[in-house]
Amino acid sequence: MAGVCAPVTIVTATAEGLPHGTTVSSFASLSLRPPMVTVSLDRRSGVLSRITATGRFGVNVLSQAQDDLALRFARRGADRFAEVDWHFDHGLPCLETAPGWLVCELTRTVDGGDHLLLLGTVTHARTTPAPPLVYGYRTFGTHSAYASRPQHTVREQVAACAR
């Protein structure tokens, strides 16, 4: 599976007023109506136990330039939120510089071997266009076509479609 590119996210939870988070590459869109996503976490994950206890989680979708954050939140034992710009949004830890942010209510869990698949209903979302951070062949990268294409404003895109 190392050759399958996956989006890189940081999944967060709050417990006893403290932020918790971990790097996750097993994230996917599940449904448009209602808006739902899936996240898979190792059963030993401390973040997983906090999500199942509170029934809520946040998803920070990272951009191409944020591999340093992905590595920080993948390390065990580190104070992952130290020296990182973040704030509580809808009661969950949101990274200031992440271009994508989802607030999710835990709808269901599904057993999956040594992992648990979380199905979350999205209750709040915001996004800023940015080249996505992906992980494949044990290396961080991006979707090369998106990163190199010219970026246009919404107004410019609408005008081009009207022509």
TAVENFEN-V959449 format. One record per pair of residues at least 24 apart in sequence whose ideal C-beta (glycine too) atoms are under 6 Angstrom apart, sorted by the first residue. I is the first residue (numbers start at 1). J is the second residue. If there is no record, write none. Layout:
((I | J) (I | J))
//
This chain:
((2 | 137) (2 | 138) (3 | 137) (5 | 134) (5 | 136) (6 | 135) (7 | 132) (7 | 134) (8 | 62) (8 | 70) (8 | 133) (8 | 135) (9 | 59) (9 | 61) (10 | 60) (10 | 73) (11 | 39) (11 | 57) (11 | 59) (12 | 58) (12 | 92) (12 | 93) (13 | 47) (13 | 50) (13 | 51) (13 | 57) (14 | 91) (14 | 92) (15 | 50) (19 | 81) (19 | 93) (20 | 47) (20 | 50) (21 | 73) (21 | 80) (21 | 93) (22 | 47) (22 | 73) (23 | 70) (23 | 73) (23 | 74) (25 | 135) (34 | 121) (35 | 122) (36 | 121) (37 | 120) (38 | 117) (38 | 119) (39 | 118) (40 | 115) (40 | 117) (41 | 116) (42 | 115) (43 | 114) (43 | 116) (55 | 106) (56 | 105) (57 | 104) (58 | 92) (58 | 103) (59 | 102) (60 | 95) (60 | 98) (61 | 100) (62 | 98) (62 | 133) (63 | 99) (63 | 130) (63 | 133) (64 | 131) (64 | 133) (64 | 142) (66 | 133) (67 | 140) (90 | 124) (99 | 128) (99 | 130) (100 | 127) (101 | 126))
//
